[in-house]
Amino acid sequence: MTDNATPQERARARRPRIPSVLREEPQYRLLFFGQVLSILGDRVMMVVLPFAVLAVGGTVGDVAIVSAAQFIPFAVLALPAGVWADKLDRKKILIASDTARFICQLTAGVLLVTGTAHVAHLAVLAAVYGAADAFFAPACTGLLPGTVAPINLQPANALRGLSYSTGSIVGPVLAGLLVAFAGGPGGAFLFDAATFAVSIACLIPLRPRVVADVLRGEDPEASTTHFLSSLREGWSEVRSRPWVTSFLGGMASYHAIVLPAIFVLGPVLAADELNGAGSWAIITAGFGVGCVLGDLLLLRWRPRFALRVASLMLIGASCQAAFIGSGFGEWTIAGLEVLAGICVTGTFTLWETSLQEHVPDRALSRVSSYDYLTSAGVIPLGNLVIGFVTVAIGLHHALFAMTTVGVTVAVAVASVPAVRHLPRAATAAAAAPG
């Protein structure tokens, strides 16, 4: 800004920059603002749920049971949820899912605040919550392209990723404040229930447009009405695209082989070799900062070959286990985790954008349900296997082995011609830099 700038120009320069996708897409604004608070509530509950189980007299084993009760319905229902999201009104599915989760969290919160909760109550409510959650993810992925112009798909996904990244940083802090000053774990549950109420209020007036598959050269007819036939059609949509099957394999490898470094081995290493929870907080904060930086980058940068860049970023993301096991101090590891965070969020955003650009709307939720199944679905198995491997070969050897396998798979994915040469959709390609 020059010295000759008018007062109005100076005021505009000082004004916070609002991402263009929020300025230009009123329907996406409703979806985004409804979800950003709900995501924050989810991140709060990731911290609070174990303490809620312990607060009602549960044991460590009970914590595992309640966690499994929430996860198992998600894994079982992921594929059926994709079928129904392609058949039914996705907006209504989102509202039904949020309503069910609102009731679960409100009930749990009231039981905890009144001192009448038991482990069995929390387990049953967690199972219902997990079932409702399974329907939300594929329906939301399928609905999002109807809320933005095609050119804004990537920034919309990046902004959604930014809300996850920010929530991962703010959520644990907010969880601690809620537990300390808002009635313990019960207050946190009630806060989460309120976030679902806000999401429902934003979804009700949402009016997504119909995505015309004929513009993509696809058959515009809806899938068959028979459930099993629709399920088979979804798998056919996956198999017919080598770039989808290849990347599903890469994502499964990352979640099953590399991600246990975060969920299992990282905290163990911090406790044994660094300064415990404080060191681990610094390392995970570094990862969160990297995710935020990566999301901000992808709000502006539209690579011409999105999936090629995603596959290269997957290689960087797969180095995460070796970063943690590098033997450096906590601040150096945190710095490396900044790089890992950029790569992880970049991989996820560009992969999801590629699905939305190239998979026909009539099958998008079913294809994305395979993504959720091969990512979230393999995490518990990976955590279990890595535990046995670590006992057998040692902590640092296990971490380097995890990165070796993960990087090998990621390089294989990046070498697939269909991954390297997948073009952008026409409108995105026109906006991409040369």
Summary of the structure (lengths in Angstrom):
residues: 434
radius of gyration: 21.9
end to end distance: 28.0
largest distance: 69.6
contacts: 1581
relative contact order: 0.13
helix: 82%
strand: 0%
